[in-house]
């Protein structure tokens, strides 16, 4: 295919990337900007221009699905031979198998499908979750940390065990694995890297076979993968990477956007192309997405621009409680379905998997088909099935009367939710007052807590509800499952992490509250920033309709209803957007549409301050409210400070802003008559 025709239909930035057929090249691709289209056309241009033959190119992705999509697209580009597209692990494992018997005199190890099998005995001894131990070992190996190096590197980690004990567990796992003639998925990367580094003949053969590399989702690369890439390249610079630092949401696995952001540190001659023309979402959705990340420094900020026509403004809604939120969302979804929107074009996204139960029940009650992506339906999860088994057994026994009430209330057993809580505590070690460390342990804890929440709701509706009644209802919900999808598919329920790579006509981001987004265990600035990026990823999944909602009250994990506050990430997002709800948070968000400058005294000074703010914001490449919000401008106009000290007395003006803007403000105020 002629090179010119390969560039047809590409925008200017995509074309610039596709025409740069020799590396190093870094493509920073915002959400929905056509990154896969760009890299497939670049690969086709490499072949068409005679720079590379197809069998010299290795395209690396992070999932088998992405690799399959890349191969399928390349197959339609008219290339004379297929291009190899594979995950890091698949490519490494193929090379390790090929070279193993030439370099080692022992059998090729068997691949360990899951670390959990080796870690179960250790998890029992240490009273942890085997999955959490496995996750922590994967984090260490992704960073190329041996057991002896772990403790020093993980001093501040939210790990399932103290650093020294975790290091010992890691060493025990490695010893058992090696003695059993096994290797895990991280070993595929680490051993292939070592093989290339330690055997020049292997390095020469690998580098002769693959001379041009394209790495997708480069913001998710970890140190082990980056080391393997360097081993593949050797002294070559023929590498193209593509990624989006704003979609870095897997740092807990060892992924880091540092390699993308600082690509020129390792490849000083690299060209950089940034893609910002979005082909997915309306201007209204993209304005919201851009606003989510306005906290970033201007030189690190991308502003997505829309190619689609205008659409409805994103909707904010506050609800009295979680049930009211679900009712409102389900009603809106029913309206969309009645208007002809396919169910498969609608998604409800939340922060943690345990939230799916309530949404499954609400959609099922409304007769709306749904599918739960990733973790599967709530009642199919392992700990939930185990809990139902022990609850059924307990329901067949008399419920004990609380100690001290035997004589006074013999006819009144405890509330059903308290009975469920007791059974889960005694039989499964669940403690509703203590969130455990480790993501797998937290996931199990939340899912069991969701069962208590269901029981509490039933008991609130009918105080005579018994443990047997609760068990019957839970069993009914388990048996019902989801309705079969119709011709239009099913509404997708999924966590914010699982939304990445997907898109829908309508997206409902729900339970956007402190403690859930950001999640309660996000304690550091880095962790909170990643939570903000999760919101950004969720927002950018919507093509046309976007809804953001929260509740003023929601059950905690022990079923107790607690007051909630909207996520800190929502403020400064609601300008000009519809906001429903009567609570203080909704009022504050809605108030941004009516400026405190309206009707202010001295309109001449107000207008001059507005003009100054607009010009200063343009010069600093920041939104106007980052300079000063309307409330602060109104206070400046009313108080007319004439000195830096007087400026500090104005609400919203701190030392940093006096240093940055003080001289200009005093001048504008002094030159305007009162």
Secondary structure in CASP SS format (residue, H / E / C, confidence):
PFRMAT SS
TARGET T0000
AUTHOR 0000-0000-0000
METHOD secondary structure of the structure
MODEL  1
X C 1.00
X C 1.00
X H 1.00
X H 1.00
X H 1.00
X H 1.00
X C 1.00
X C 1.00
X C 1.00
X C 1.00
X C 1.00
X H 1.00
X H 1.00
X H 1.00
X H 1.00
X H 1.00
X H 1.00
X H 1.00
X H 1.00
X C 1.00
X C 1.00
X C 1.00
X C 1.00
X C 1.00
X E 1.00
X E 1.00
X E 1.00
X E 1.00
X E 1.00
X C 1.00
X C 1.00
X C 1.00
X C 1.00
X C 1.00
X H 1.00
X H 1.00
X H 1.00
X H 1.00
X H 1.00
X H 1.00
X H 1.00
X H 1.00
X H 1.00
X H 1.00
X H 1.00
X H 1.00
X H 1.00
X H 1.00
X C 1.00
X C 1.00
X C 1.00
X C 1.00
X C 1.00
X H 1.00
X H 1.00
X H 1.00
X E 1.00
X E 1.00
X E 1.00
X E 1.00
X E 1.00
X C 1.00
X C 1.00
X H 1.00
X H 1.00
X H 1.00
X H 1.00
X H 1.00
X H 1.00
X H 1.00
X H 1.00
X H 1.00
X H 1.00
X H 1.00
X H 1.00
X C 1.00
X C 1.00
X C 1.00
X C 1.00
X C 1.00
X C 1.00
X C 1.00
X C 1.00
X E 1.00
X E 1.00
X E 1.00
X E 1.00
X H 1.00
X H 1.00
X H 1.00
X H 1.00
X H 1.00
X H 1.00
X H 1.00
X H 1.00
X H 1.00
X H 1.00
X H 1.00
X H 1.00
X H 1.00
X H 1.00
X H 1.00
X H 1.00
X C 1.00
X C 1.00
X C 1.00
X C 1.00
X C 1.00
X C 1.00
X E 1.00
X E 1.00
X C 1.00
X C 1.00
X C 1.00
X C 1.00
X H 1.00
X H 1.00
X H 1.00
X H 1.00
X H 1.00
X H 1.00
X H 1.00
X H 1.00
X H 1.00
X H 1.00
X H 1.00
X C 1.00
X C 1.00
X C 1.00
X H 1.00
X H 1.00
X H 1.00
X H 1.00
X H 1.00
X H 1.00
X H 1.00
X H 1.00
X H 1.00
X H 1.00
X H 1.00
X H 1.00
X H 1.00
X C 1.00
X C 1.00
X C 1.00
X C 1.00
X H 1.00
X H 1.00
X H 1.00
X H 1.00
X H 1.00
X H 1.00
X H 1.00
X C 1.00
X C 1.00
X C 1.00
X C 1.00
X C 1.00
X C 1.00
X C 1.00
X C 1.00
X C 1.00
X H 1.00
X H 1.00
X H 1.00
X H 1.00
X H 1.00
X H 1.00
X H 1.00
X H 1.00
X H 1.00
X H 1.00
X H 1.00
X H 1.00
X H 1.00
X H 1.00
X H 1.00
X H 1.00
X H 1.00
X C 1.00
X C 1.00
X E 1.00
X E 1.00
X C 1.00
X H 1.00
X H 1.00
X H 1.00
X H 1.00
X H 1.00
X H 1.00
X H 1.00
X H 1.00
X H 1.00
X H 1.00
X H 1.00
X H 1.00
X H 1.00
X H 1.00
X C 1.00
X H 1.00
X H 1.00
X H 1.00
X H 1.00
X H 1.00
X H 1.00
X H 1.00
X H 1.00
X H 1.00
X H 1.00
X C 1.00
X C 1.00
X E 1.00
X E 1.00
X E 1.00
X E 1.00
X C 1.00
X C 1.00
X H 1.00
X H 1.00
X H 1.00
X C 1.00
X C 1.00
X H 1.00
X H 1.00
X H 1.00
X H 1.00
X H 1.00
X H 1.00
X H 1.00
X H 1.00
X H 1.00
X H 1.00
X H 1.00
X C 1.00
X C 1.00
X C 1.00
X C 1.00
X C 1.00
X E 1.00
X E 1.00
X E 1.00
X E 1.00
X E 1.00
X C 1.00
X H 1.00
X H 1.00
X H 1.00
X C 1.00
X C 1.00
X C 1.00
X H 1.00
X H 1.00
X H 1.00
X C 1.00
X C 1.00
X C 1.00
X C 1.00
X H 1.00
X H 1.00
X H 1.00
X H 1.00
X C 1.00
X H 1.00
X H 1.00
X H 1.00
X H 1.00
X C 1.00
X C 1.00
X C 1.00
X C 1.00
X E 1.00
X E 1.00
X E 1.00
X E 1.00
X E 1.00
X C 1.00
X E 1.00
X E 1.00
X C 1.00
X C 1.00
X C 1.00
X C 1.00
X H 1.00
X H 1.00
X H 1.00
X H 1.00
X H 1.00
X H 1.00
X H 1.00
X H 1.00
X H 1.00
X H 1.00
X C 1.00
X C 1.00
X C 1.00
X C 1.00
X C 1.00
X H 1.00
X H 1.00
X H 1.00
X C 1.00
X C 1.00
X C 1.00
X C 1.00
X E 1.00
X E 1.00
X C 1.00
X C 1.00
X C 1.00
X C 1.00
X C 1.00
X C 1.00
X C 1.00
X C 1.00
X E 1.00
X E 1.00
X E 1.00
X E 1.00
X E 1.00
X C 1.00
X C 1.00
X H 1.00
X H 1.00
X H 1.00
X H 1.00
X H 1.00
X H 1.00
X H 1.00
X H 1.00
X H 1.00
X H 1.00
X H 1.00
X H 1.00
X H 1.00
X H 1.00
X H 1.00
X H 1.00
X H 1.00
X C 1.00
X C 1.00
X C 1.00
X C 1.00
X H 1.00
X H 1.00
X H 1.00
X E 1.00
X E 1.00
X E 1.00
X E 1.00
X E 1.00
X C 1.00
X C 1.00
X H 1.00
X H 1.00
X H 1.00
X H 1.00
X H 1.00
X H 1.00
X H 1.00
X H 1.00
X H 1.00
X H 1.00
X H 1.00
X H 1.00
X H 1.00
X C 1.00
X C 1.00
X C 1.00
X C 1.00
X E 1.00
X E 1.00
X E 1.00
X C 1.00
X C 1.00
X C 1.00
X C 1.00
X C 1.00
X H 1.00
X H 1.00
X H 1.00
X C 1.00
X H 1.00
X H 1.00
X H 1.00
X H 1.00
X H 1.00
X H 1.00
X H 1.00
X H 1.00
X H 1.00
X H 1.00
X H 1.00
X H 1.00
X H 1.00
X H 1.00
X C 1.00
X C 1.00
X C 1.00
X C 1.00
X C 1.00
X C 1.00
X C 1.00
X C 1.00
X C 1.00
X C 1.00
X C 1.00
X C 1.00
X C 1.00
X C 1.00
X C 1.00
X C 1.00
X C 1.00
X C 1.00
X C 1.00
X C 1.00
X H 1.00
X H 1.00
X H 1.00
X H 1.00
X H 1.00
X H 1.00
X H 1.00
X H 1.00
X H 1.00
X H 1.00
X H 1.00
X H 1.00
X H 1.00
X C 1.00
X C 1.00
X C 1.00
X C 1.00
X C 1.00
X C 1.00
X C 1.00
X C 1.00
X C 1.00
X C 1.00
X H 1.00
X H 1.00
X H 1.00
X H 1.00
X H 1.00
X H 1.00
X H 1.00
X H 1.00
X H 1.00
X H 1.00
X H 1.00
X H 1.00
X H 1.00
X H 1.00
X H 1.00
X H 1.00
X H 1.00
X H 1.00
X H 1.00
X H 1.00
X H 1.00
X H 1.00
X H 1.00
X C 1.00
X C 1.00
X C 1.00
X C 1.00
X C 1.00
X H 1.00
X H 1.00
X H 1.00
X H 1.00
X H 1.00
X H 1.00
X H 1.00
X H 1.00
X H 1.00
X H 1.00
X H 1.00
X H 1.00
X H 1.00
X H 1.00
X C 1.00
X C 1.00
X C 1.00
X C 1.00
X C 1.00
X E 1.00
X C 1.00
X C 1.00
X E 1.00
X C 1.00
X E 1.00
X E 1.00
X E 1.00
X E 1.00
X E 1.00
X C 1.00
X H 1.00
X H 1.00
X H 1.00
X C 1.00
X C 1.00
X C 1.00
X C 1.00
X E 1.00
X E 1.00
X E 1.00
X E 1.00
X E 1.00
X E 1.00
X C 1.00
X C 1.00
X C 1.00
X E 1.00
X C 1.00
X E 1.00
X E 1.00
X C 1.00
X C 1.00
X E 1.00
X C 1.00
X C 1.00
X C 1.00
X C 1.00
X C 1.00
X H 1.00
X H 1.00
X H 1.00
X H 1.00
X H 1.00
X H 1.00
X H 1.00
X H 1.00
X H 1.00
X H 1.00
X H 1.00
X H 1.00
X H 1.00
X H 1.00
X H 1.00
X C 1.00
X C 1.00
X E 1.00
X E 1.00
X E 1.00
X E 1.00
X E 1.00
X E 1.00
X E 1.00
X E 1.00
X E 1.00
X E 1.00
X C 1.00
X E 1.00
X E 1.00
X E 1.00
X C 1.00
X C 1.00
X C 1.00
X C 1.00
X C 1.00
X E 1.00
X E 1.00
X E 1.00
X C 1.00
X C 1.00
X E 1.00
X C 1.00
X H 1.00
X H 1.00
X H 1.00
X C 1.00
X C 1.00
X C 1.00
X C 1.00
X C 1.00
X C 1.00
X C 1.00
X C 1.00
X E 1.00
X E 1.00
X C 1.00
X C 1.00
X C 1.00
X H 1.00
X H 1.00
X H 1.00
X H 1.00
X H 1.00
X H 1.00
X H 1.00
X H 1.00
X C 1.00
X C 1.00
X C 1.00
X C 1.00
X C 1.00
X C 1.00
X C 1.00
X C 1.00
X C 1.00
X C 1.00
X C 1.00
X H 1.00
X H 1.00
X H 1.00
X H 1.00
X H 1.00
X H 1.00
X H 1.00
X H 1.00
X H 1.00
X H 1.00
X H 1.00
X H 1.00
X H 1.00
X H 1.00
X H 1.00
X H 1.00
X H 1.00
X H 1.00
X C 1.00
X C 1.00
X C 1.00
X H 1.00
X H 1.00
X H 1.00
X H 1.00
X C 1.00
X C 1.00
X H 1.00
X H 1.00
X H 1.00
X H 1.00
X H 1.00
X H 1.00
X H 1.00
X H 1.00
X H 1.00
X H 1.00
X C 1.00
X C 1.00
X C 1.00
X C 1.00
X H 1.00
X H 1.00
X H 1.00
X H 1.00
X H 1.00
X C 1.00
X C 1.00
X C 1.00
X C 1.00
X C 1.00
X C 1.00
X H 1.00
X H 1.00
X H 1.00
X H 1.00
X H 1.00
X H 1.00
X H 1.00
X H 1.00
X H 1.00
X H 1.00
X H 1.00
X H 1.00
X H 1.00
X H 1.00
X H 1.00
X H 1.00
X C 1.00
X C 1.00
X C 1.00
X C 1.00
END
